[in-house]
Amino acid sequence: MNKNNYFRKKKHLMEIKLRQIREKKGFSQEQMAEYLKISQSQYYRKERGTSKIQEKEWDILAKSLDVNKTELRDKNWVSPFNNHTEDGGIYSSHIMYVSEQLVSELKEHVLTLKEKNTLLKEQYEFRIKEKDKMIDFLKQNNSVQS
């Protein structure tokens, strides 16, 4: 995938997310078009990214979908099916929205896991030292008895 295709895809991420949120909330394109007071075909073009969504329309969409406008327009996304290009880039045919809150929670969880991992390593190293001391002690007792 060349750079132009990549940037075109990035440009439409908000619209892709809009569709995913709309579907998740159970709204049809017809219902969303009614909220915007436009035809379903006009809404379809906006959701596909072929027609620009005006600032006022973003406000109406966010209110209709009961989401924060900033979150609705956020470009965070995760692609579960990445493919690598010859030039080292990554592209995907399946794009999925991930909220900032989820990303933040996952980062927090990773930090917690790293802390637990460090603690487990310390405990493991302590037990290895204790085992070595016990082996030395047993060797000394065995040599004294011999």
C-alpha positions, -999 to 999 in steps of 0.1 A, spaced: 0 0 0 15 33 -10 16 64 13 -14 81 -5 -37 52 2 -25 50 38 -33 87 44 -66 84 26 -75 55 49 -64 76 80 -85 105 68 -117 84 70 -111 68 104 -136 91 121 -163 81 96 -155 44 101 -157 49 138 -190 68 134 -205 37 115 -192 13 142 -207 34 170 -240 39 151 -243 1 145 -233 -7 181 -260 17 194 -286 1 171 -293 31 149 -299 29 111 -286 53 85 -321 65 80 -325 74 117 -292 93 116 -302 111 84 -334 122 102 -314 137 131 -293 156 106 -323 166 84 -307 151 53 -315 122 30 -303 87 38 -281 88 7 -265 120 19 -258 105 53 -244 74 36 -218 95 17 -209 113 49 -204 80 68 -183 66 39 -161 97 40 -170 109 5 -188 139 18 -176 161 46 -193 161 80 -197 197 91 -189 208 127 -225 214 135 -233 179 122 -207 163 145 -225 180 174 -258 165 164 -243 131 157 -226 130 191 -257 141 209 -279 116 190 -255 87 197 -250 99 233 -212 101 230 -187 128 236 -179 147 203 -142 146 211 -143 108 216 -164 104 184 -138 123 164 -108 106 181 -87 87 156 -75 59 179 -81 26 163 -67 -9 163 -64 -32 133 -67 -69 142 -56 -80 107 -24 -61 99 -6 -68 67 29 -56 61 38 -39 28 71 -43 9 83 -9 22 78 -19 58 45 -2 63 13 -17 77 -22 -16 63 -54 -33 72 -87 -41 56 -104 -44 90 -104 -13 113 -118 -13 148 -123 17 171 -107 16 206 -117 43 230 -91 64 248 -104 52 281 -98 15 271 -63 24 259 -56 42 292 -69 12 313 -48 -12 293 -17 9 298 -24 9 335 -29 -28 335 4 -33 317 22 -12 343 6 -33 371 17 -65 353 53 -52 350 54 -44 387 41 -79 396 67 -94 372 95 -74 390 82 -86 424 80 -122 412 116 -120 398 128 -107 432 110 -135 450 124 -161 427 160 -148 431 155 -148 469 143 -184 468 173 -194 446 197 -179 471 179 -197 500 181 -230 481 218 -225 475 223 -218 512 204 -249 521 225 -270 497 257 -256 512 244 -264 547 235 -299 538 269 -305 521 287 -293 552 266 -315 575 271 -345 551 309 -339 551 310 -337 589 292 -370 593 315 -388 569 
